[in-house]
Amino acid sequence: MRHCHLLFPFLVANCLLMVQSCEDSGPRPEIDWDNQRIANGVVLKSAVTNYLESFQAIYVLKIDPGKADFEFCVGVPGGRVLTSTFADSCGAVAAINGTFFNMAEGYNTHFISIKDSVVSSTAAGEFNSRATGVFTATGEEVEITYWTRDKEKAGAAEDDYAMVSGPLLMADNIDVTLADIPFNTARHPRSFVAVTAKGDILLVAVDGRQPGYADGMTLFELRELAHMLGCVDVLNLDGGGSTTLYVSGQGQAGVVNKPSGGVERAVASILYVMKN
């Protein structure tokens, strides 16, 4: 099997953040999905619809590790590369854009470790805002959990791959409190990775900034979507023009959503899935 530098951390958020239970939430709106079987254990769900009183275009890749032998990874190309280009070069089944990066210089601004080697560190100002969760993976074992400055000081994660992003939206089926700031409350294209109560892994892209087609979501709305999808652990990834969901053999060069800039944005990391 071909390997690039990988990293698929399913870990999430800041232990100091307050949490609130979602058990008493009211009924949530349903979505009429178009379901396409991609491979054994892999289904692409898509919907262009009115949801949460807005235009939305939502793309969900559901992966059931129990039905096929998958490996979850993170790719760090050492510069900015299109999600689809990097995923295709690795022979990936699927991929989504990764964590946040410096737009001008192209380096990741959140912690990433691969095979006990620290690839990038978290910028100091990110710990109390976006760098609150971590995704970790070894083979097909994935976890999303809290991340803190102290955890990062302790060194590389124990798993083969770890990637910090955020904010962490849910952990163990509990909502993590989100700050009332524009990054969270404005509608934008969004990306997230999640684990469901059934153990499925989801890669989700929500298009936005395209009037009449897709308005995008706030992080509060994104979490509503995650609840509706049955998620219990949810980590927000880089969004905006970076939001790209790749599925081999589908869409335009594998890209199944419509990036807000009209073309893919080159990114500094991706999460991808390999079939063993």
C-alpha positions as YAML, in Angstrom:
chain: A
units: angstrom
residues:
- id: 1
  name: MET
  ca: [0.00, 0.00, 0.00]
- id: 2
  name: ARG
  ca: [1.29, 3.47, -0.85]
- id: 3
  name: HIS
  ca: [1.83, 5.89, 2.01]
- id: 4
  name: CYS
  ca: [2.38, 9.64, 2.09]
- id: 5
  name: HIS
  ca: [3.11, 11.55, 5.29]
- id: 6
  name: LEU
  ca: [-0.15, 10.94, 7.13]
- id: 7
  name: LEU
  ca: [-2.15, 12.16, 10.01]
- id: 8
  name: PHE
  ca: [-5.73, 11.40, 10.99]
- id: 9
  name: PRO
  ca: [-6.27, 12.61, 14.54]
- id: 10
  name: PHE
  ca: [-9.77, 12.16, 15.85]
- id: 11
  name: LEU
  ca: [-9.28, 14.07, 19.08]
- id: 12
  name: VAL
  ca: [-11.11, 17.00, 20.48]
- id: 13
  name: ALA
  ca: [-11.02, 20.15, 22.65]
- id: 14
  name: ASN
  ca: [-10.11, 22.11, 25.73]
- id: 15
  name: CYS
  ca: [-10.79, 20.58, 29.15]
- id: 16
  name: LEU
  ca: [-11.35, 24.07, 30.53]
- id: 17
  name: LEU
  ca: [-14.31, 24.67, 28.25]
- id: 18
  name: MET
  ca: [-17.74, 24.34, 29.80]
- id: 19
  name: VAL
  ca: [-20.05, 21.69, 28.42]
- id: 20
  name: GLN
  ca: [-23.77, 21.33, 28.22]
- id: 21
  name: SER
  ca: [-25.97, 18.31, 27.65]
- id: 22
  name: CYS
  ca: [-28.02, 18.09, 24.48]
- id: 23
  name: GLU
  ca: [-30.42, 15.45, 25.79]
- id: 24
  name: ASP
  ca: [-33.33, 17.86, 26.25]
- id: 25
  name: SER
  ca: [-33.17, 19.35, 22.75]
- id: 26
  name: GLY
  ca: [-36.41, 19.38, 20.78]
- id: 27
  name: PRO
  ca: [-37.14, 17.53, 17.52]
- id: 28
  name: ARG
  ca: [-34.64, 18.24, 14.77]
- id: 29
  name: PRO
  ca: [-35.46, 18.76, 11.08]
- id: 30
  name: GLU
  ca: [-34.86, 15.83, 8.77]
- id: 31
  name: ILE
  ca: [-33.08, 15.86, 5.39]
- id: 32
  name: ASP
  ca: [-34.02, 13.91, 2.28]
- id: 33
  name: TRP
  ca: [-30.62, 12.45, 1.36]
- id: 34
  name: ASP
  ca: [-29.36, 11.11, -1.93]
- id: 35
  name: ASN
  ca: [-27.36, 8.01, -0.97]
- id: 36
  name: GLN
  ca: [-24.64, 6.56, -3.21]
- id: 37
  name: ARG
  ca: [-22.69, 3.42, -2.36]
- id: 38
  name: ILE
  ca: [-19.00, 4.08, -3.07]
- id: 39
  name: ALA
  ca: [-17.54, 0.80, -1.82]
- id: 40
  name: ASN
  ca: [-18.25, -1.83, 0.81]
- id: 41
  name: GLY
  ca: [-18.70, 0.15, 4.00]
- id: 42
  name: VAL
  ca: [-18.54, 3.58, 2.29]
- id: 43
  name: VAL
  ca: [-21.64, 5.67, 1.44]
- id: 44
  name: LEU
  ca: [-21.80, 9.23, 0.08]
- id: 45
  name: LYS
  ca: [-24.84, 11.15, 1.30]
- id: 46
  name: SER
  ca: [-25.66, 14.49, -0.34]
- id: 47
  name: ALA
  ca: [-28.47, 17.02, -0.21]
- id: 48
  name: VAL
  ca: [-29.07, 20.45, -1.75]
- id: 49
  name: THR
  ca: [-32.02, 21.62, 0.27]
- id: 50
  name: ASN
  ca: [-33.64, 24.18, 2.55]
- id: 51
  name: TYR
  ca: [-32.41, 23.38, 6.05]
- id: 52
  name: LEU
  ca: [-32.51, 25.52, 9.19]
- id: 53
  name: GLU
  ca: [-34.40, 28.15, 7.16]
- id: 54
  name: SER
  ca: [-31.57, 28.60, 4.68]
- id: 55
  name: PHE
  ca: [-30.16, 27.27, 1.42]
- id: 56
  name: GLN
  ca: [-27.75, 24.44, 2.19]
- id: 57
  name: ALA
  ca: [-25.60, 22.00, 0.21]
- id: 58
  name: ILE
  ca: [-24.33, 19.18, 2.44]
- id: 59
  name: TYR
  ca: [-22.01, 16.29, 1.57]
- id: 60
  name: VAL
  ca: [-21.39, 13.46, 4.03]
- id: 61
  name: LEU
  ca: [-19.06, 10.51, 3.54]
- id: 62
  name: LYS
  ca: [-19.96, 7.73, 5.96]
- id: 63
  name: ILE
  ca: [-17.32, 5.06, 6.57]
- id: 64
  name: ASP
  ca: [-18.10, 1.88, 8.47]
- id: 65
  name: PRO
  ca: [-14.74, 0.38, 9.59]
- id: 66
  name: GLY
  ca: [-16.53, -2.86, 10.48]
- id: 67
  name: LYS
  ca: [-17.41, -3.59, 6.84]
- id: 68
  name: ALA
  ca: [-13.99, -3.11, 5.27]
- id: 69
  name: ASP
  ca: [-10.35, -2.76, 6.27]
- id: 70
  name: PHE
  ca: [-9.56, 0.97, 6.31]
- id: 71
  name: GLU
  ca: [-6.70, 3.09, 7.60]
- id: 72
  name: PHE
  ca: [-7.27, 6.70, 8.63]
- id: 73
  name: CYS
  ca: [-4.41, 9.09, 7.94]
- id: 74
  name: VAL
  ca: [-3.28, 12.71, 7.78]
- id: 75
  name: GLY
  ca: [-1.26, 14.05, 4.91]
- id: 76
  name: VAL
  ca: [1.17, 16.95, 5.33]
- id: 77
  name: PRO
  ca: [2.78, 17.80, 1.98]
- id: 78
  name: GLY
  ca: [5.27, 20.35, 3.34]
- id: 79
  name: GLY
  ca: [3.60, 23.18, 1.46]
- id: 80
  name: ARG
  ca: [0.20, 23.98, 0.03]
- id: 81
  name: VAL
  ca: [-1.37, 21.36, -2.26]
- id: 82
  name: LEU
  ca: [-4.92, 20.76, -3.51]
- id: 83
  name: THR
  ca: [-6.80, 18.24, -1.37]
- id: 84
  name: SER
  ca: [-7.74, 16.26, -4.49]
- id: 85
  name: THR
  ca: [-4.20, 16.24, -5.87]
- id: 86
  name: PHE
  ca: [-2.63, 15.02, -2.65]
- id: 87
  name: ALA
  ca: [-5.35, 12.43, -2.03]
- id: 88
  name: ASP
  ca: [-5.06, 11.06, -5.55]
- id: 89
  name: SER
  ca: [-1.27, 10.84, -5.28]
- id: 90
  name: CYS
  ca: [-1.69, 8.70, -2.13]
- id: 91
  name: GLY
  ca: [-4.28, 6.41, -3.72]
- id: 92
  name: ALA
  ca: [-6.83, 7.48, -1.10]
- id: 93
  name: VAL
  ca: [-10.44, 6.31, -1.14]
- id: 94
  name: ALA
  ca: [-11.54, 9.66, 0.29]
- id: 95
  name: ALA
  ca: [-10.18, 12.83, 1.87]
- id: 96
  name: ILE
  ca: [-11.16, 16.15, 3.37]
- id: 97
  name: ASN
  ca: [-9.15, 19.31, 4.00]
- id: 98
  name: GLY
  ca: [-7.35, 19.36, 7.33]
- id: 99
  name: THR
  ca: [-6.56, 21.92, 10.02]
- id: 100
  name: PHE
  ca: [-5.87, 25.66, 9.90]
- id: 101
  name: PHE
  ca: [-2.78, 27.13, 8.28]
- id: 102
  name: ASN
  ca: [-1.00, 30.42, 7.63]
- id: 103
  name: MET
  ca: [-2.44, 31.65, 4.32]
- id: 104
  name: ALA
  ca: [0.58, 33.77, 3.44]
- id: 105
  name: GLU
  ca: [3.36, 31.29, 4.23]
- id: 106
  name: GLY
  ca: [1.54, 27.95, 3.94]
- id: 107
  name: TYR
  ca: [2.47, 26.29, 7.26]
- id: 108
  name: ASN
  ca: [0.05, 24.57, 9.65]
- id: 109
  name: THR
  ca: [-0.82, 26.59, 12.75]
- id: 110
  name: HIS
  ca: [-2.02, 23.63, 14.85]
- id: 111
  name: PHE
  ca: [-0.26, 20.61, 16.30]
- id: 112
  name: ILE
  ca: [0.28, 17.60, 14.04]
- id: 113
  name: SER
  ca: [2.32, 14.51, 14.86]
- id: 114
  name: ILE
  ca: [3.12, 11.52, 12.67]
- id: 115
  name: LYS
  ca: [4.75, 8.34, 13.98]
- id: 116
  name: ASP
  ca: [6.11, 10.08, 17.13]
- id: 117
  name: SER
  ca: [7.46, 12.99, 15.09]
- id: 118
  name: VAL
  ca: [6.00, 16.47, 15.67]
- id: 119
  name: VAL
  ca: [5.29, 18.01, 12.27]
- id: 120
  name: SER
  ca: [3.82, 21.32, 13.45]
- id: 121
  name: SER
  ca: [2.97, 23.10, 16.72]
- id: 122
  name: THR
  ca: [0.01, 25.18, 17.80]
- id: 123
  name: ALA
  ca: [0.27, 28.97, 17.60]
- id: 124
  name: ALA
  ca: [-0.07, 30.42, 21.11]
- id: 125
  name: GLY
  ca: [-3.25, 32.39, 20.47]
- id: 126
  name: GLU
  ca: [-5.14, 29.35, 19.20]
- id: 127
  name: PHE
  ca: [-5.41, 27.33, 22.42]
- id: 128
  name: ASN
  ca: [-8.41, 29.18, 23.83]
- id: 129
  name: SER
  ca: [-10.27, 29.52, 20.55]
- id: 130
  name: ARG
  ca: [-9.87, 26.92, 17.81]
- id: 131
  name: ALA
  ca: [-7.19, 24.49, 19.03]
- id: 132
  name: THR
  ca: [-9.46, 22.75, 21.52]
- id: 133
  name: GLY
  ca: [-9.76, 19.24, 20.04]
- id: 134
  name: VAL
  ca: [-7.59, 16.54, 18.57]
- id: 135
  name: PHE
  ca: [-8.18, 13.73, 16.12]
- id: 136
  name: THR
  ca: [-5.98, 10.66, 16.60]
- id: 137
  name: ALA
  ca: [-5.76, 7.43, 14.65]
- id: 138
  name: THR
  ca: [-3.84, 4.19, 14.52]
- id: 139
  name: GLY
  ca: [-5.00, 2.00, 11.65]
- id: 140
  name: GLU
  ca: [-8.78, 2.05, 11.75]
- id: 141
  name: GLU
  ca: [-8.92, 3.01, 15.45]
- id: 142
  name: VAL
  ca: [-10.00, 6.65, 15.67]
- id: 143
  name: GLU
  ca: [-10.68, 9.01, 18.57]
- id: 144
  name: ILE
  ca: [-11.75, 12.62, 18.94]
- id: 145
  name: THR
  ca: [-11.12, 14.26, 22.30]
- id: 146
  name: TYR
  ca: [-10.05, 17.41, 24.15]
- id: 147
  name: TRP
  ca: [-6.74, 19.17, 23.57]
- id: 148
  name: THR
  ca: [-4.90, 21.59, 25.86]
- id: 149
  name: ARG
  ca: [-1.64, 23.48, 26.07]
- id: 150
  name: ASP
  ca: [-0.47, 21.02, 28.73]
- id: 151
  name: LYS
  ca: [-1.15, 18.03, 26.49]
- id: 152
  name: GLU
  ca: [0.90, 19.62, 23.75]
- id: 153
  name: LYS
  ca: [3.78, 20.34, 26.12]
- id: 154
  name: ALA
  ca: [3.84, 16.63, 26.97]
- id: 155
  name: GLY
  ca: [4.98, 15.85, 23.43]
- id: 156
  name: ALA
  ca: [3.77, 13.75, 20.51]
- id: 157
  name: ALA
  ca: [0.53, 11.80, 20.77]
- id: 158
  name: GLU
  ca: [0.69, 8.07, 21.44]
- id: 159
  name: ASP
  ca: [-1.21, 7.19, 18.26]
- id: 160
  name: ASP
  ca: [0.35, 6.95, 14.82]
- id: 161
  name: TYR
  ca: [-1.37, 10.16, 13.73]
- id: 162
  name: ALA
  ca: [-2.67, 13.19, 15.59]
- id: 163
  name: MET
  ca: [-4.05, 16.48, 14.34]
- id: 164
  name: VAL
  ca: [-5.37, 19.37, 16.42]
- id: 165
  name: SER
  ca: [-8.20, 21.53, 15.10]
- id: 166
  name: GLY
  ca: [-11.41, 23.02, 16.38]
- id: 167
  name: PRO
  ca: [-13.27, 24.21, 18.08]
- id: 168
  name: LEU
  ca: [-14.39, 20.87, 19.46]
- id: 169
  name: LEU
  ca: [-18.17, 20.79, 19.02]
- id: 170
  name: MET
  ca: [-19.12, 17.57, 20.84]
- id: 171
  name: ALA
  ca: [-17.36, 15.06, 23.09]
- id: 172
  name: ASP
  ca: [-19.03, 11.88, 24.39]
- id: 173
  name: ASN
  ca: [-22.41, 13.17, 23.14]
- id: 174
  name: ILE
  ca: [-22.08, 16.37, 25.18]
- id: 175
  name: ASP
  ca: [-22.13, 19.80, 23.53]
- id: 176
  name: VAL
  ca: [-19.03, 21.89, 24.20]
- id: 177
  name: THR
  ca: [-19.92, 25.53, 24.91]
- id: 178
  name: LEU
  ca: [-19.02, 27.85, 22.04]
- id: 179
  name: ALA
  ca: [-18.07, 31.51, 22.42]
- id: 180
  name: ASP
  ca: [-20.39, 34.15, 20.98]
- id: 181
  name: ILE
  ca: [-17.89, 35.41, 18.39]
- id: 182
  name: PRO
  ca: [-18.25, 36.00, 14.62]
- id: 183
  name: PHE
  ca: [-16.16, 32.94, 13.70]
- id: 184
  name: ASN
  ca: [-18.80, 30.79, 15.42]
- id: 185
  name: THR
  ca: [-21.99, 32.76, 14.70]
- id: 186
  name: ALA
  ca: [-21.56, 33.74, 11.04]
- id: 187
  name: ARG
  ca: [-22.49, 31.39, 8.19]
- id: 188
  name: HIS
  ca: [-19.52, 30.06, 6.24]
- id: 189
  name: PRO
  ca: [-18.53, 26.92, 4.33]
- id: 190
  name: ARG
  ca: [-17.58, 24.34, 6.98]
- id: 191
  name: SER
  ca: [-15.79, 21.00, 7.27]
- id: 192
  name: PHE
  ca: [-15.82, 18.52, 10.13]
- id: 193
  name: VAL
  ca: [-14.84, 15.00, 11.09]
- id: 194
  name: ALA
  ca: [-16.96, 12.98, 13.49]
- id: 195
  name: VAL
  ca: [-17.65, 9.63, 15.12]
- id: 196
  name: THR
  ca: [-21.24, 8.39, 15.42]
- id: 197
  name: ALA
  ca: [-22.87, 6.37, 18.18]
- id: 198
  name: LYS
  ca: [-22.69, 3.34, 15.84]
- id: 199
  name: GLY
  ca: [-18.94, 3.76, 15.37]
- id: 200
  name: ASP
  ca: [-19.08, 5.14, 11.83]
- id: 201
  name: ILE
  ca: [-16.57, 7.82, 10.82]
- id: 202
  name: LEU
  ca: [-17.99, 10.84, 8.99]
- id: 203
  name: LEU
  ca: [-16.22, 13.36, 6.76]
- id: 204
  name: VAL
  ca: [-18.59, 16.28, 6.19]
- id: 205
  name: ALA
  ca: [-18.43, 19.31, 3.89]
- id: 206
  name: VAL
  ca: [-21.03, 22.10, 3.99]
- id: 207
  name: ASP
  ca: [-20.83, 24.55, 1.10]
- id: 208
  name: GLY
  ca: [-21.46, 28.27, 1.57]
- id: 209
  name: ARG
  ca: [-21.03, 31.86, 0.35]
- id: 210
  name: GLN
  ca: [-22.99, 30.95, -2.78]
- id: 211
  name: PRO
  ca: [-26.40, 32.71, -2.68]
- id: 212
  name: GLY
  ca: [-29.31, 30.64, -3.94]
- id: 213
  name: TYR
  ca: [-27.31, 27.42, -3.65]
- id: 214
  name: ALA
  ca: [-25.58, 27.34, -0.28]
- id: 215
  name: ASP
  ca: [-25.50, 29.91, 2.53]
- id: 216
  name: GLY
  ca: [-23.17, 27.94, 4.78]
- id: 217
  name: MET
  ca: [-23.64, 27.33, 8.50]
- id: 218
  name: THR
  ca: [-22.76, 28.80, 11.85]
- id: 219
  name: LEU
  ca: [-20.95, 26.38, 14.18]
- id: 220
  name: PHE
  ca: [-24.15, 26.12, 16.20]
- id: 221
  name: GLU
  ca: [-26.04, 25.05, 13.07]
- id: 222
  name: LEU
  ca: [-23.21, 22.70, 12.14]
- id: 223
  name: ARG
  ca: [-23.59, 20.99, 15.49]
- id: 224
  name: GLU
  ca: [-27.35, 20.66, 14.90]
- id: 225
  name: LEU
  ca: [-26.49, 18.85, 11.67]
- id: 226
  name: ALA
  ca: [-24.05, 16.61, 13.54]
- id: 227
  name: HIS
  ca: [-26.74, 15.69, 16.07]
- id: 228
  name: MET
  ca: [-29.14, 14.82, 13.25]
- id: 229
  name: LEU
  ca: [-26.46, 12.56, 11.75]
- id: 230
  name: GLY
  ca: [-26.11, 10.66, 15.03]
- id: 231
  name: CYS
  ca: [-22.66, 11.98, 15.96]
- id: 232
  name: VAL
  ca: [-21.25, 11.81, 19.48]
- id: 233
  name: ASP
  ca: [-17.75, 13.27, 18.89]
- id: 234
  name: VAL
  ca: [-17.33, 16.17, 16.46]
- id: 235
  name: LEU
  ca: [-14.26, 18.23, 15.50]
- id: 236
  name: ASN
  ca: [-14.49, 21.32, 13.32]
- id: 237
  name: LEU
  ca: [-11.80, 21.59, 10.62]
- id: 238
  name: ASP
  ca: [-10.61, 24.51, 8.52]
- id: 239
  name: GLY
  ca: [-13.51, 25.84, 6.46]
- id: 240
  name: GLY
  ca: [-14.25, 28.74, 4.13]
- id: 241
  name: GLY
  ca: [-12.52, 28.38, 0.79]
- id: 242
  name: SER
  ca: [-10.61, 25.35, 2.10]
- id: 243
  name: THR
  ca: [-13.74, 23.19, 2.45]
- id: 244
  name: THR
  ca: [-13.23, 20.27, 0.04]
- id: 245
  name: LEU
  ca: [-14.52, 16.70, 0.14]
- id: 246
  name: TYR
  ca: [-12.75, 14.24, -2.16]
- id: 247
  name: VAL
  ca: [-14.13, 10.83, -3.12]
- id: 248
  name: SER
  ca: [-12.11, 8.81, -5.62]
- id: 249
  name: GLY
  ca: [-13.86, 8.44, -8.98]
- id: 250
  name: GLN
  ca: [-16.63, 10.94, -8.17]
- id: 251
  name: GLY
  ca: [-17.39, 14.55, -9.03]
- id: 252
  name: GLN
  ca: [-14.88, 16.83, -10.74]
- id: 253
  name: ALA
  ca: [-11.43, 15.27, -10.24]
- id: 254
  name: GLY
  ca: [-12.88, 13.56, -7.19]
- id: 255
  name: VAL
  ca: [-14.28, 16.74, -5.60]
- id: 256
  name: VAL
  ca: [-17.96, 16.19, -4.76]
- id: 257
  name: ASN
  ca: [-18.82, 19.58, -3.26]
- id: 258
  name: LYS
  ca: [-18.49, 23.08, -4.77]
- id: 259
  name: PRO
  ca: [-15.67, 25.06, -3.09]
- id: 260
  name: SER
  ca: [-16.73, 28.64, -2.43]
- id: 261
  name: GLY
  ca: [-13.94, 30.19, -4.49]
- id: 262
  name: GLY
  ca: [-15.10, 28.38, -7.63]
- id: 263
  name: VAL
  ca: [-11.94, 26.26, -7.56]
- id: 264
  name: GLU
  ca: [-10.15, 24.26, -4.88]
- id: 265
  name: ARG
  ca: [-7.93, 26.10, -2.45]
- id: 266
  name: ALA
  ca: [-4.49, 24.58, -1.86]
- id: 267
  name: VAL
  ca: [-4.14, 23.54, 1.80]
- id: 268
  name: ALA
  ca: [-1.34, 22.51, 4.16]
- id: 269
  name: SER
  ca: [-2.87, 19.26, 5.50]
- id: 270
  name: ILE
  ca: [-5.59, 16.75, 4.68]
- id: 271
  name: LEU
  ca: [-7.37, 13.86, 6.41]
- id: 272
  name: TYR
  ca: [-7.62, 10.84, 4.17]
- id: 273
  name: VAL
  ca: [-8.76, 7.25, 4.12]
- id: 274
  name: MET
  ca: [-6.87, 4.27, 2.69]
- id: 275
  name: LYS
  ca: [-8.27, 0.82, 2.02]
- id: 276
  name: ASN
  ca: [-5.87, -1.89, 3.15]
...
